[in-house]
Amino acid sequence: MNELQDVPYWLWGCLAVALLLQGTLLFRNAQKRGKGKMAWFWGLWGLTGIPTPLICYLLFVVYFDWRKTYKKP
């Protein structure tokens, strides 16, 4: 457990800022896309880790919205 105590404080701050930024961007983008209550899910999940929530959001929300918009008849 001594390894976590060796991490500098500025690195913890950068991690916190990155998580807050990712969660906020996922939440706001999901709201803009009209996802309703799912926007809260994406925002909260975005606060938990990097980059898995972002990759899943890009695959499951952005890609499928793009496919619906540009789907060939």
C-alpha positions in Angstrom: 0.0 0.0 0.0 3.0 2.3 0.2 2.9 2.9 -3.6 -0.2 5.1 -3.4 1.5 7.3 -0.8 4.4 7.8 -3.2 2.2 9.4 -5.9 2.6 13.2 -6.0 -0.3 15.4 -5.1 -0.3 17.2 -8.5 -0.9 13.8 -10.2 -4.0 13.2 -8.0 -5.2 16.6 -8.9 -4.8 16.0 -12.6 -6.6 12.7 -12.3 -9.5 14.4 -10.5 -9.7 17.1 -13.1 -9.7 14.6 -15.9 -12.5 12.5 -14.3 -14.6 15.6 -13.7 -14.1 16.8 -17.2 -14.9 13.4 -18.7 -18.1 13.1 -16.6 -19.3 16.6 -17.5 -18.6 16.2 -21.2 -20.4 12.9 -21.3 -23.4 14.3 -19.4 -23.7 17.4 -21.5 -23.3 15.6 -24.8 -25.9 12.9 -23.8 -28.3 15.7 -22.8 -27.7 17.4 -26.2 -28.5 14.2 -28.0 -31.8 13.9 -26.1 -31.0 10.8 -24.0 -33.1 12.0 -21.0 -32.3 10.2 -17.8 -29.6 8.2 -19.4 -27.5 11.4 -19.5 -27.2 11.0 -15.7 -25.9 7.5 -16.1 -23.3 8.5 -18.6 -22.2 11.5 -16.5 -21.9 9.5 -13.3 -20.1 6.6 -15.0 -17.7 9.1 -16.6 -16.6 10.0 -13.1 -15.5 6.5 -12.2 -12.7 5.8 -14.6 -10.7 6.7 -17.7 -11.2 5.8 -20.6 -13.7 3.0 -20.5 -16.9 5.1 -20.1 -15.7 7.4 -23.0 -15.0 4.5 -25.3 -18.4 2.8 -24.5 -20.2 6.1 -25.0 -18.6 6.6 -28.4 -19.5 3.1 -29.4 -23.0 2.8 -28.1 -24.4 6.4 -28.4 -22.4 8.4 -30.9 -21.9 5.6 -33.4 -25.5 4.4 -33.4 -26.8 7.9 -33.6 -24.5 8.5 -36.6 -25.7 5.2 -38.2 -29.3 6.3 -37.8 -28.7 9.6 -39.4 -26.6 8.5 -42.4 -28.2 5.1 -43.0 -28.7 4.3 -46.7 -32.2 3.3 -47.7 
